[in-house]
Amino acid sequence: ELAWSRDLGEFRHIWGYGSSPVIREGVVYLNTGPGTRTFMTAIDLKSGETLWETDEPDVRTPEELESRRIAGSWCTPIITEDGDRPLLVCGQPTRVVAYDLETGSIAWTCDGIRGTRGNLTYSSPVVAGDTCVFVGGWEGPTLGVKLGATGPEAGSRQLWRHAAQMSNCASGAYMNGRIFIPDMRGILWCIDPATGLPDWKKRVARGGTWGSIVSAGDRMYLLAQSGTTVVFKADAEGLEVLAENEIDEATNSTLAVVDGEIYLRT
């Protein structure tokens, strides 16, 4: 039985849309777009009532609009502790935005996502201690943002920025002091969150990788487009593959782990 439904308007983009909802304490949070209008919204899980909406402005200049500079965010936000409060953190086309969970007001922003090919964010941020790491879309920059900053520190949250990095759709994961992120070519990056520099990068799967990394126990799992699930250790010294499981079907999805079982779709 349908409990409720919402029409969020028409969203047009050459690459469609792809953000997933996040649920916490009876509230659904959704990064809504891309298109003519882009906004973050909070919806009551039980009734479907809008609790708040916060628009994200399109900052492209008239010249960029005329040249059809691509812009959009497909980022699924995360909820993370920032100092003494939880915030909703999301990569938008040109900046990182942190929203107050109850009101939708913007707690802080950090510029730096704009890349040479467009204003694009695909993957979710990854939290490593007091550092939040973002990857811009289509060979965009990699950005480190400081969490928990107060006083004078809050004015400049950018810890580091590296331009023209990997192209990735998948989100990474943090374990054993390192962030592991796959790019679209099937190459796995092991990144030091303190500097944003890779300890190593190595091909981990045949073909590309669009599915995000999932960690369970002391292992990490990556489902490649070829249908191969690569199981590996989170090791800053190098790639150690523990298993490769084939299903001989193509997929762009991410594994789901529930009660000790792994589910996937092809």
N, C-alpha and C positions, 0 to 999 in steps of 0.2 A: 504494500500500500504506500502510495506516494505521501510522504509527510509534508514536504514543501518543495518549491522550485523557485529559481530566480532567473530572470532575464537580465544579463549584465550589459546588454547592448551589443552592437556589431563591432567586430574587431577584424580589420583587414591588414594583412602583412604578407609579403612574398613568401615567408617561411612559416606562416601559421602561428599558433600559440602553443605553449607547452609547460606552463607553471602548474604545480600541484598544490592543493590546499593543505594547510597545516592546522591541526586541531589541538587546542589546549584548554582545559577547564571549561568545556561547554561553549567554546568560541571557535569559529572557523575563520582563519586568516588566509587571504588569497591575493597574490600579486596579479592584477587584472590587466591584460593587454597582450601584446603591443597593438597599437592602432592609433587612430586620431586622438583618442583619450586613453591615458594610462593611469591607473590608480591602485593603491593598496586599500583593501577593505576588510572589515571584521563583521561577521554575520553570526547571529545567535544560532547555535547548532539545533536547538529544539524547535524554534519558531520560524527561522529563516529571516528574521528581522535584521535590517542593517543597523549595526551599532555605530560604525563610523566609516568614512571614506576619506582618503588623503590623496590628492592628485599629485602626479609627478610631471612637472613641466617639460615640454619639448624645447630644448635650448639650442636647436639648430638655427643657424643664421639664415636670412633669406637666400644667400648664395648657396648654402649647403642644401636647403630645401629644393632650390632650382636644379642643383646638380644631382639630386636624389640620393644624398648621403644616407646610407642605411642606418636605422636606429631601432632599438627594441631591447626589452628585457624578458627573458624566458626563465628567469631565476626563481626557484622555489625558496622562499625565505626560511630562516632558522630562528629559533628562540634561544637566546643565550644570556647568561648572566653578564652584566656590565657594571662592575662595581657592586653596589648593594641592591640592584634591581634587575629584573629580567626585561629584555628588549627584543623586539622583532627586527631582525637585521636582514637586509636584502640588497643585492646588487641591482641598481638601476642603470639606464643606458650610459650615463657619464659619471656616476658617483655611487658611493655606498651610503645607504640611508638606514638609520635606526629609529624605530617608531615606538612610542609608548603603547603598551598593550591595551590599556583601558580607554584612551582618548584618541589614539592615532596621531597625536602631535609628534613632530619630528624632534627627537632628543638630540641628535647630531648627524652631520654628514661629513663625508670625506671624498673629495674629488680625486680623479686619477684614472678612471676606467676608460675614458675616451681613447680609441686607438686609431691607427692610420687608415684602416679599412672601414671603420664605422663606429657608431656609439652602441656597443653591443655587450650584453651579459647573458651567458647561457647557463652556467652551472651555479650550484649553491656555494655559499661561503663555507670555509672549514675553520673551526676554532681549535687553536693549539695554545692552551694556557691563556695568557692575556693577549694573544695575537690572533687576529681574524684575517684569513688569507682569501683573496678573490682572484679569479682569472677572467680577464676580459675576453669577449668572443672574437673569433676570426683573427687569430694572431694578435690579439690585443695584449695589453700589459698584465703583468702579475703584480698584485698590490698587497702589502702588509699593513694592517690597521690596528692601532693599539686600543685595547679594551680597558675599562676601568680608569681612564684618564680623568683627572679632576684639576681644578684650578688652572694655572697657566698651561699645563700639559694638554688640556682639552682643546686648545686652539689649533694644535697641529697633531692630528692623530696618525698621519701617514708615517710609517716606520721605514719603509723602503718601497721602491717601485722599479720594475724592470720592464722595459718596452718590448713589444714585438716578440712575445713568447709563443707558446704552444697554441694550437687551435683545439678546443675541447668542448664537447657537449656534456660529458660525464662529470660528476662531482667526485672530489677526492675524499680521503679519510685520514685521520690522525691517529698514530700509534707509535709508542716507543720513541717519542721525541721528534718524529719526522712526519711530514705530510706526503701522502702518496696520491698522485693524480695521473690518470691515463689521458693521453691525447687522442685525437680522432684517427691517427695513423696506426694505433696499436702499440705505441711506445709509452712505457711507464716511467714517470718522473718521481724521484725521491728528493724532496725539498726540505731544506733546513728553514723552519719558520722564523728563526731569528734574523736571517739574511735574505731569504727568498731565493737563494742560489741552490742549484741541484747538486746533491752528493753524487748521483749517477742517474742515467736514463738509459733504458734498454727495452728493446722490442720484447713484448710479453705475449702477443697473440697474433695469429695469422689474420690479416685484414685489419679493419678498424675496430675501435671500441667506443660505443655510445652509452653503454650501461655504466652506472656509477659503482664505485668500490663499496663493498659491504664488509664490515669487520664483525667477527663472531669468535669469542674466546680469544686465543692468541694468533688467529689466522685472518687473512684477508682474502676476499673472493672478488674476482672480476670476470664478468660475462662478456665475451667478445661477440661482435656481429656474426662471426662464423658459427656461433653456437658452442664454442669452447669456453668452459669455466676454468679459469686459472686460479689455483690456490697457492698463495705465497706467504712468506714470512715478512714481517715489517722490520727490515734490517737496513741500517744506514750504510753498511759495508758493501752491500751488493744484493742483486736479485737471487733469491733462493726459492725456486718453484717446488712446491710440495706435491702437486697433482695437477693433471689436466684432464678434464672430463668432457667428452664429446657427446653432442646430441644430434649432430648432422642436420640442423635446421638453423636458418638465419634468424637473427633477433636484434632489436635495438633496445631491449628492456634491461631493467636492473633486477637482480635477485631480491627476493623477500624472505626473511628468516623469521619463523614463528614457532615457538615452543620446540626448538631443536630440529625443525624441518626446513628445508629450502624449497622455495617455489619459484618457478620462472615461466615466462610466456615467450612463444616464438612467433 
